[in-house]
Amino acid sequence: MFHVKHTIIHTEISKESLTKLNSLLDIHQNQLTKYAEELMWWNTKVNLVSRDVSRETVIEHIRHSLLIHQYLYIEQAGTIIDTGTGGGLPGIPLAICFPDLNFVLNDIVSKKIMAVKQMAFKLGLKNVKTHTGSISEVPIEKEDLVITKHAFKIEDLVSFIEKTEWSRIVFLKGGEEVLKELDGVLSKLKINIIELDTVLRSDFYKGKAIVEVSKNHE
């Protein structure tokens, strides 16, 4: 099989990013805590995260989701599209912390989107819209940002949205998975793998990374 030469770099999350993360958590603590409670309640009705998940782990999932904040372009995005959102991760925590930005939360499972709609309503999030169905049905413009948390392999998501004008995707996934997921991608990509477990030393972050994928126009 012909292998495309992608540009891949490895970096670490900065101390400045962690400082800003802690600031966001402090400023929006009440709403983020309310979201955690809503997510745990809905999880007893609809399978959104693991059935036996603890409150502490849900809080860690929220913190994990907010690590996307470090990209300056998030605040310049036309729309942030969270695909495979499940119970609203990472979209709802980001929508709480960035009320001036527009979000679309997408999932193929209608029950999950129903739960997400109700949570967004309870939280008063007027910057959140939803879409039930395949991500291939969602219009994506060049200025939009696509985000996803453990929902897709890179080659699959790139294939689903290849007919749109997408320019950047941020995955929350394992860093070791990346090279295995590029075999079917024929267009050249630029990939930045930000390892998290080298700085965030806990079992929750073991093997986890932020994977930034953009089109390589070189």
N, C-alpha and C positions, 0 to 999 in steps of 0.2 A: 504493500500500500504506500502511496506517495505521502510523505510527511511534510507539512508546511512548517517553515521555520518561524516560530513565534518569538517575540521579544519578552523574556521573562526576567524579572528582577525580584530580589528578596530584601525586605526592609523590616524594621521593628517599629512598634507603636511608640510614639514619643511621650516624654514626661508631660509636655505641654498638652497633649491630647487627653491624658489621664486627668490632668488638673481641670480642664474644661469639662470633662465628663462628670467629675465630682461636683462641679458647680451646677451643671444642669440637673443632676440628681437632687441637690439641695433646693434649688429654686422651684422645681416642679414636684417636690416630694409628695404633696397631698394628692395631686391628680394621678401620679404614677402609682401610688399606693392603692388608690381607688381602682385603677385599671387592673392591678394585680388581683384585687378582691373580686372584681367582675369576671376576670379570666378564670379564676378558680371556680367560681360559681357556675359559669357556663360550661366549664369542663366536666361538670357532673351530668350535664344534659347532652352535650355534643363532644365528641372526642377531638379536642383541640390540641392538647399536649398530652404527655403520658398521664394515665389515669391516677397513678399514685404520686404525682409530682407534689413536692412540698412547697410551702409558701416561700421559703428561702431560695429554692431553685427557680421559681417563677421570677422573683426579684432579680436573680442573676441573669435570666433570659432577657429581662428588660434592660439591664445594664449592658449586656452583650449587644443588644439591638442599637443602643445609643452610641456605640463606638463608631458608627457610620458618620456621626457628627463631624469628625475631624476633617472631612473633605470640604474645602472651601466652596467647591462648586455646588454643594447641596443647597446652599442659600441662593444660588443663581439658577437653579433648575426651573423649567417651566412647570412641570408636574413630576412628582416622585411616585413611581408606580411600584407598589409592593406586590409581587406575584408569588402565588403559593403562600398567601398570608396566613392561612390556618386560623389561629385565634388573634390575628392582628399584629404578629411579630414579623419584621421590625417596625411596621408602619405606624401603629398607634402610639408607641412611645415617642417616636420622632414627631408625629403630628402634635402631640402634647407639648413638646419642647420647642417646636417651630410653628406657632400658630399662624404665621403669615405665609406659609408655604402650602401648596395644594397637593393632596395625596389621593391616589386611586388604589384601593385595596382589592386585589384580584385573587380569586380561587375558583377552581372547577367544581368544588363541592358546595351546593347551595345552602346546606345547613350551617356550614362554617361562615358563609357570608351573612346569613341571617343573624348569627350571633355577633359578628363584627359590627353590623349595622346597629344593633341594640346597644352594644358597648359604647360605640361612638356617640350615640344619642344620649346615653346616660352621662357621658363625660362632657357633653356639650361641645363636641368637636365639629365645628362648622366647615372645617377645611378638609374633611374626609368624604370621598365618594367611593362607591363599591362597584365591582363588576363580577358577575357570575359567569364562568365559562373559561375557555382556553385563553391564554395570554396572546395567542396569535390573532385574536379578535379585537385586541385593545389597540387603538391608534397610539403610536409612539413617534414623537417628533425628535429632531436632532437635539434640542435643548432639554429634553426630558431625561430623567435618571431612573433606571430600573434597578430595584433592589430585591434581594431574596435571601431567606434564611433556611439553609439546608433543604430546599425544595426541589432543586434541579441540578443535573449535571451541566457543566458548561456547554458541551456540544449540543445538548438537547435544547437549552434555552436559546442559544444563538440561532439554532435551526428554526425554532418557533417564531422568532421575531426578525428573521433575516430579510423579510420583504418590507420592513418598516425603516425609518430613518434613525434607528437607535445609534447612539454614539458611546454610551458608557453603561456598564452594569457593575454593581457591587454585590458580591456573594459573601455571605457568612457561612463558611464551610471549613472542612479540614484542609490544611495546606498540602498534605501529602497526596490528596486526591486529584490535584490539578492536572499533573502531567498525564494521568490516565484518562482524563476527560477531554483531551484535545485531538484525539486521533481522527475524529470525523469532521473537524473544523477546517474548511478549505481556505477561508479568508484569513489573512495575517492579523494576529491580535497582539496587543501590548498588554502584558499581565504583570501586575504588582501584587506580590504575595506578602502581606504584613502578618508575620507570626505573632500570636498573642501569648502563647505559653512561656515565651522567654522573659516576658515582663510581668504578666499576670499569672503568678505562680500558684495555681490552685487546680484541683482535679477537674473542675468545670471547664477550664480553658485548655486542658491537655489536648494537643493536636489541632486546636482551633486556629483559624486565621481569617483575616479579611482579604478577599481576593477581588482586586479591582481589574476589570476587563474593559479595554477600549479598542477601537479600531486602529490598526497600525497603518498609517499612511506614508510611512517611509519608503 
